[in-house]
Amino acid sequence: MVRNNTTDKGWHRVYLGLGSNVGERADRLCEAIEHLEALASSRLLAASEFYESEPRFVEEQPDFVNACVALETKLSAHALLDALLDIEQAMGRVRTQPKGPRVIDLDILLYDQEQINDAGLQIPHPGLAERAFVLVPLTEIAPEVMHPVLGLSIEQLAERCADRGWIKRFVSRRP
């Protein structure tokens, strides 16, 4: 459950997508959440349940386990991205194939209601409205949050999502 929807001065409300399809996928998500809980100048507000889904872009790879989390952070969007990339690297992610298998993937989905579009960072995440494997867990923790470009809530986006890939709640050892 997410705490109140207002943030203290200097804090930014951020939603992240997490995914893994290599090794003990649920364990990797738990480890990533532990890293996020320890992230400097940040506090974890909520984490969704875990969901299993089929690969959507490069289909010849193992199924994914995904989740979403809500954070408050004092980090800028770019500093947060750098921190997420550091977590991915610390967890053993090696980028060999775009959209290919990965031990962990951490994406900034939303950062307050900001819109950022530069070479290294796009917010809101460009695929957010088209991916059930993101919208389903995000709806669990942030159904009323508005997409800053489309003007629709996360719940509305999930209802309208045309993604026909399967997704199901994943039974895990998550605490």
C-alpha positions as YAML, in Angstrom:
chain: A
units: angstrom
residues:
- id: 1
  name: MET
  ca: [0.00, 0.00, 0.00]
- id: 2
  name: VAL
  ca: [1.28, 3.46, -0.86]
- id: 3
  name: ARG
  ca: [1.47, 6.10, 1.85]
- id: 4
  name: ASN
  ca: [-0.31, 9.40, 1.28]
- id: 5
  name: ASN
  ca: [-0.08, 10.87, -2.18]
- id: 6
  name: THR
  ca: [1.71, 14.04, -1.12]
- id: 7
  name: THR
  ca: [5.45, 14.30, -0.77]
- id: 8
  name: ASP
  ca: [7.50, 16.37, 1.65]
- id: 9
  name: LYS
  ca: [9.34, 19.36, 0.23]
- id: 10
  name: GLY
  ca: [12.27, 18.19, -1.87]
- id: 11
  name: TRP
  ca: [10.99, 14.65, -2.26]
- id: 12
  name: HIS
  ca: [9.89, 13.26, -5.62]
- id: 13
  name: ARG
  ca: [7.33, 10.48, -6.10]
- id: 14
  name: VAL
  ca: [8.72, 7.85, -8.45]
- id: 15
  name: TYR
  ca: [7.40, 4.58, -9.83]
- id: 16
  name: LEU
  ca: [9.80, 1.91, -11.03]
- id: 17
  name: GLY
  ca: [9.36, -1.28, -13.02]
- id: 18
  name: LEU
  ca: [11.43, -4.34, -12.08]
- id: 19
  name: GLY
  ca: [11.94, -7.46, -14.15]
- id: 20
  name: SER
  ca: [14.08, -10.60, -14.29]
- id: 21
  name: ASN
  ca: [14.16, -13.70, -16.44]
- id: 22
  name: VAL
  ca: [17.54, -15.24, -15.56]
- id: 23
  name: GLY
  ca: [18.19, -17.55, -12.64]
- id: 24
  name: GLU
  ca: [16.03, -17.33, -9.52]
- id: 25
  name: ARG
  ca: [13.86, -14.53, -10.87]
- id: 26
  name: ALA
  ca: [11.83, -13.80, -7.72]
- id: 27
  name: ASP
  ca: [15.00, -13.81, -5.62]
- id: 28
  name: ARG
  ca: [16.49, -11.24, -7.99]
- id: 29
  name: LEU
  ca: [13.46, -8.99, -7.56]
- id: 30
  name: CYS
  ca: [13.70, -9.34, -3.77]
- id: 31
  name: GLU
  ca: [17.38, -8.44, -3.93]
- id: 32
  name: ALA
  ca: [16.64, -5.41, -6.11]
- id: 33
  name: ILE
  ca: [13.98, -4.24, -3.65]
- id: 34
  name: GLU
  ca: [16.53, -4.56, -0.84]
- id: 35
  name: HIS
  ca: [18.92, -2.36, -2.83]
- id: 36
  name: LEU
  ca: [16.13, 0.17, -3.38]
- id: 37
  name: GLU
  ca: [15.31, 0.19, 0.33]
- id: 38
  name: ALA
  ca: [18.96, 1.08, 1.02]
- id: 39
  name: LEU
  ca: [19.17, 3.73, -1.71]
- id: 40
  name: ALA
  ca: [20.53, 7.03, -0.39]
- id: 41
  name: SER
  ca: [18.11, 9.95, -0.08]
- id: 42
  name: SER
  ca: [15.21, 7.64, -0.89]
- id: 43
  name: ARG
  ca: [12.49, 5.70, 0.85]
- id: 44
  name: LEU
  ca: [10.50, 2.74, -0.43]
- id: 45
  name: LEU
  ca: [6.75, 3.35, -0.16]
- id: 46
  name: ALA
  ca: [5.20, 0.28, -1.73]
- id: 47
  name: ALA
  ca: [5.93, -2.84, -3.74]
- id: 48
  name: SER
  ca: [3.46, -4.77, -5.85]
- id: 49
  name: GLU
  ca: [3.05, -8.50, -5.87]
- id: 50
  name: PHE
  ca: [5.18, -10.38, -8.38]
- id: 51
  name: TYR
  ca: [3.76, -11.30, -11.79]
- id: 52
  name: GLU
  ca: [5.01, -13.78, -14.36]
- id: 53
  name: SER
  ca: [4.72, -12.96, -18.05]
- id: 54
  name: GLU
  ca: [5.90, -14.20, -21.39]
- id: 55
  name: PRO
  ca: [8.66, -12.31, -23.20]
- id: 56
  name: ARG
  ca: [7.12, -9.67, -25.45]
- id: 57
  name: PHE
  ca: [9.80, -8.43, -27.82]
- id: 58
  name: VAL
  ca: [12.51, -11.08, -28.10]
- id: 59
  name: GLU
  ca: [10.39, -14.19, -27.71]
- id: 60
  name: GLU
  ca: [13.12, -16.85, -27.61]
- id: 61
  name: GLN
  ca: [14.04, -16.38, -23.94]
- id: 62
  name: PRO
  ca: [12.73, -17.46, -20.52]
- id: 63
  name: ASP
  ca: [9.55, -16.00, -19.02]
- id: 64
  name: PHE
  ca: [9.85, -12.88, -16.85]
- id: 65
  name: VAL
  ca: [8.88, -12.10, -13.30]
- id: 66
  name: ASN
  ca: [7.91, -8.43, -12.91]
- id: 67
  name: ALA
  ca: [6.90, -6.03, -10.16]
- id: 68
  name: CYS
  ca: [6.56, -2.30, -9.58]
- id: 69
  name: VAL
  ca: [7.59, -0.17, -6.64]
- id: 70
  name: ALA
  ca: [6.83, 3.34, -5.44]
- id: 71
  name: LEU
  ca: [9.65, 5.44, -4.04]
- id: 72
  name: GLU
  ca: [10.11, 8.89, -2.68]
- id: 73
  name: THR
  ca: [13.54, 10.26, -3.47]
- id: 74
  name: LYS
  ca: [15.53, 13.45, -3.27]
- id: 75
  name: LEU
  ca: [17.64, 12.28, -6.21]
- id: 76
  name: SER
  ca: [17.18, 13.97, -9.57]
- id: 77
  name: ALA
  ca: [15.82, 11.78, -12.33]
- id: 78
  name: HIS
  ca: [19.28, 11.43, -13.88]
- id: 79
  name: ALA
  ca: [20.94, 10.67, -10.52]
- id: 80
  name: LEU
  ca: [18.25, 8.05, -9.87]
- id: 81
  name: LEU
  ca: [18.89, 6.49, -13.27]
- id: 82
  name: ASP
  ca: [22.61, 6.32, -12.46]
- id: 83
  name: ALA
  ca: [21.82, 4.66, -9.12]
- id: 84
  name: LEU
  ca: [19.56, 2.10, -10.83]
- id: 85
  name: LEU
  ca: [22.25, 1.29, -13.38]
- id: 86
  name: ASP
  ca: [24.71, 0.81, -10.50]
- id: 87
  name: ILE
  ca: [22.28, -1.61, -8.82]
- id: 88
  name: GLU
  ca: [21.85, -3.54, -12.07]
- id: 89
  name: GLN
  ca: [25.61, -3.78, -12.50]
- id: 90
  name: ALA
  ca: [26.12, -4.84, -8.85]
- id: 91
  name: MET
  ca: [23.55, -7.60, -9.42]
- id: 92
  name: GLY
  ca: [25.42, -8.89, -12.46]
- id: 93
  name: ARG
  ca: [23.52, -7.39, -15.37]
- id: 94
  name: VAL
  ca: [25.48, -7.41, -18.60]
- id: 95
  name: ARG
  ca: [23.84, -5.72, -21.57]
- id: 96
  name: THR
  ca: [24.46, -8.00, -24.54]
- id: 97
  name: GLN
  ca: [21.16, -7.98, -26.46]
- id: 98
  name: PRO
  ca: [18.51, -5.25, -26.43]
- id: 99
  name: LYS
  ca: [15.32, -6.61, -24.79]
- id: 100
  name: GLY
  ca: [17.10, -9.92, -24.30]
- id: 101
  name: PRO
  ca: [17.52, -12.03, -21.17]
- id: 102
  name: ARG
  ca: [18.53, -10.14, -18.04]
- id: 103
  name: VAL
  ca: [19.24, -10.95, -14.42]
- id: 104
  name: ILE
  ca: [17.57, -7.64, -13.46]
- id: 105
  name: ASP
  ca: [16.01, -4.70, -15.23]
- id: 106
  name: LEU
  ca: [15.10, -1.50, -13.36]
- id: 107
  name: ASP
  ca: [13.15, 1.16, -15.25]
- id: 108
  name: ILE
  ca: [11.91, 4.57, -14.19]
- id: 109
  name: LEU
  ca: [8.27, 4.59, -15.25]
- id: 110
  name: LEU
  ca: [7.14, 7.91, -13.77]
- id: 111
  name: TYR
  ca: [8.98, 10.67, -11.91]
- id: 112
  name: ASP
  ca: [6.43, 13.02, -10.35]
- id: 113
  name: GLN
  ca: [4.50, 14.38, -13.32]
- id: 114
  name: GLU
  ca: [7.69, 15.30, -15.18]
- id: 115
  name: GLN
  ca: [8.38, 14.77, -18.84]
- id: 116
  name: ILE
  ca: [12.01, 14.17, -19.77]
- id: 117
  name: ASN
  ca: [13.15, 13.30, -23.26]
- id: 118
  name: ASP
  ca: [16.88, 13.24, -23.78]
- id: 119
  name: ALA
  ca: [19.38, 10.76, -25.18]
- id: 120
  name: GLY
  ca: [19.80, 8.84, -21.94]
- id: 121
  name: LEU
  ca: [16.40, 9.09, -20.29]
- id: 122
  name: GLN
  ca: [12.75, 9.19, -21.30]
- id: 123
  name: ILE
  ca: [10.07, 9.82, -18.68]
- id: 124
  name: PRO
  ca: [7.35, 8.75, -18.65]
- id: 125
  name: HIS
  ca: [8.74, 5.44, -19.85]
- id: 126
  name: PRO
  ca: [7.88, 5.30, -23.57]
- id: 127
  name: GLY
  ca: [6.38, 1.79, -23.41]
- id: 128
  name: LEU
  ca: [4.39, 2.25, -20.20]
- id: 129
  name: ALA
  ca: [0.93, 2.50, -21.75]
- id: 130
  name: GLU
  ca: [1.47, -0.53, -24.00]
- id: 131
  name: ARG
  ca: [2.79, -3.13, -21.57]
- id: 132
  name: ALA
  ca: [0.47, -5.22, -19.46]
- id: 133
  name: PHE
  ca: [3.44, -6.69, -17.59]
- id: 134
  name: VAL
  ca: [4.06, -3.17, -16.24]
- id: 135
  name: LEU
  ca: [0.50, -1.85, -15.98]
- id: 136
  name: VAL
  ca: [-0.90, -4.79, -14.00]
- id: 137
  name: PRO
  ca: [1.55, -4.50, -11.07]
- id: 138
  name: LEU
  ca: [1.56, -0.70, -11.29]
- id: 139
  name: THR
  ca: [-2.23, -0.63, -11.02]
- id: 140
  name: GLU
  ca: [-1.90, -2.58, -7.79]
- id: 141
  name: ILE
  ca: [0.09, 0.22, -6.11]
- id: 142
  name: ALA
  ca: [-0.89, 3.35, -8.05]
- id: 143
  name: PRO
  ca: [-4.24, 3.00, -9.85]
- id: 144
  name: GLU
  ca: [-5.14, 6.69, -9.55]
- id: 145
  name: VAL
  ca: [-1.79, 8.12, -10.67]
- id: 146
  name: MET
  ca: [-2.12, 10.06, -13.90]
- id: 147
  name: HIS
  ca: [0.08, 9.60, -16.95]
- id: 148
  name: PRO
  ca: [1.51, 13.10, -17.50]
- id: 149
  name: VAL
  ca: [1.27, 12.96, -21.29]
- id: 150
  name: LEU
  ca: [-1.84, 10.86, -21.96]
- id: 151
  name: GLY
  ca: [-3.95, 12.34, -19.14]
- id: 152
  name: LEU
  ca: [-5.29, 8.93, -18.14]
- id: 153
  name: SER
  ca: [-4.89, 7.11, -14.84]
- id: 154
  name: ILE
  ca: [-2.79, 3.97, -14.62]
- id: 155
  name: GLU
  ca: [-6.00, 2.02, -14.06]
- id: 156
  name: GLN
  ca: [-7.52, 3.49, -17.24]
- id: 157
  name: LEU
  ca: [-4.37, 2.67, -19.19]
- id: 158
  name: ALA
  ca: [-4.49, -0.92, -17.93]
- id: 159
  name: GLU
  ca: [-8.13, -1.25, -18.99]
- id: 160
  name: ARG
  ca: [-7.31, 0.05, -22.49]
- id: 161
  name: CYS
  ca: [-4.03, -1.81, -22.94]
- id: 162
  name: ALA
  ca: [-3.95, -3.81, -26.17]
- id: 163
  name: ASP
  ca: [-1.06, -6.05, -25.02]
- id: 164
  name: ARG
  ca: [-2.34, -9.61, -25.38]
- id: 165
  name: GLY
  ca: [0.61, -11.37, -23.78]
- id: 166
  name: TRP
  ca: [-0.27, -13.51, -20.78]
- id: 167
  name: ILE
  ca: [0.44, -12.34, -17.26]
- id: 168
  name: LYS
  ca: [-0.36, -14.07, -13.98]
- id: 169
  name: ARG
  ca: [0.36, -13.56, -10.30]
- id: 170
  name: PHE
  ca: [3.59, -15.35, -9.39]
- id: 171
  name: VAL
  ca: [3.76, -17.38, -6.22]
- id: 172
  name: SER
  ca: [7.11, -16.58, -4.67]
- id: 173
  name: ARG
  ca: [8.99, -16.56, -1.41]
- id: 174
  name: ARG
  ca: [8.68, -12.80, -1.26]
- id: 175
  name: PRO
  ca: [8.47, -11.60, 2.37]
...
